[in-house]
Amino acid sequence: MASNSSNRVLVPEAKEGLNKFKIEAAREVGTPLTEGYNGDLTSRQNGSVGGQMVKKMVEAYENGLSGK
């Protein structure tokens, strides 16, 4: 069965920036995320990182709409 993962980076040049963004979001929510293996983290910890990333992206978009 072929893998159809949606976790691929559409713009390969953005991969490093996305990783930095993920580490920054993890620090903000207090999750000990590191480069490489993070399988020892709970689903809640990983989810909080993703949630923080989405929150920051929405804020950036809203700021762009309002011309800030």
C-alpha positions as CSV (number, residue, x, y, z in Angstrom):
1,M,0.0,0.0,0.0
2,A,1.4,3.4,-1.0
3,S,1.8,6.0,1.7
4,N,-0.1,9.2,1.0
5,S,1.2,11.3,3.9
6,S,0.0,14.9,4.2
7,N,3.1,15.7,6.3
8,R,5.2,16.7,3.4
9,V,6.6,20.1,2.9
10,L,5.2,21.7,-0.3
11,V,8.1,24.1,-0.6
12,P,11.3,22.3,0.3
13,E,13.2,25.5,0.9
14,A,10.9,26.3,3.8
15,K,11.7,23.1,5.7
16,E,14.4,24.7,7.9
17,G,12.2,27.7,8.7
18,L,9.3,25.4,9.6
19,N,11.6,23.4,12.0
20,K,12.7,26.6,13.7
21,F,9.1,27.7,14.0
22,K,8.2,24.4,15.6
23,I,11.0,24.6,18.1
24,E,10.0,28.2,19.0
25,A,6.4,27.2,19.5
26,A,7.5,24.3,21.7
27,R,9.5,26.6,23.9
28,E,6.6,29.0,24.2
29,V,4.3,26.2,25.6
30,G,7.1,24.6,27.7
31,T,7.4,21.4,25.7
32,P,10.9,19.9,25.6
33,L,11.0,19.4,21.8
34,T,14.4,18.7,20.3
35,E,15.8,18.2,16.8
36,G,15.6,14.5,15.9
37,Y,13.7,11.9,17.9
38,N,10.9,13.1,20.2
39,G,9.0,9.8,20.6
40,D,9.1,10.1,24.4
41,L,6.7,13.1,24.3
42,T,3.0,12.7,25.0
43,S,0.3,13.3,22.5
44,R,-0.9,16.2,24.6
45,Q,2.6,17.8,24.5
46,N,2.9,17.4,20.7
47,G,-0.6,18.7,20.2
48,S,0.1,21.8,22.2
49,V,3.0,22.6,19.9
50,G,0.8,22.2,16.8
51,G,-1.9,24.3,18.4
52,Q,0.6,27.1,19.3
53,M,1.9,27.0,15.7
54,V,-1.7,27.4,14.3
55,K,-2.4,30.1,16.8
56,K,0.6,32.1,15.7
57,M,-0.1,31.6,12.0
58,V,-3.7,32.8,12.5
59,E,-2.5,35.9,14.4
60,A,0.1,36.6,11.6
61,Y,-2.7,36.3,9.0
62,E,-5.1,38.6,10.9
63,N,-2.3,41.1,11.4
64,G,-1.6,41.1,7.7
65,L,-5.3,41.7,6.9
66,S,-5.5,44.6,9.2
67,G,-2.4,46.2,7.8
68,K,-0.3,46.1,10.9
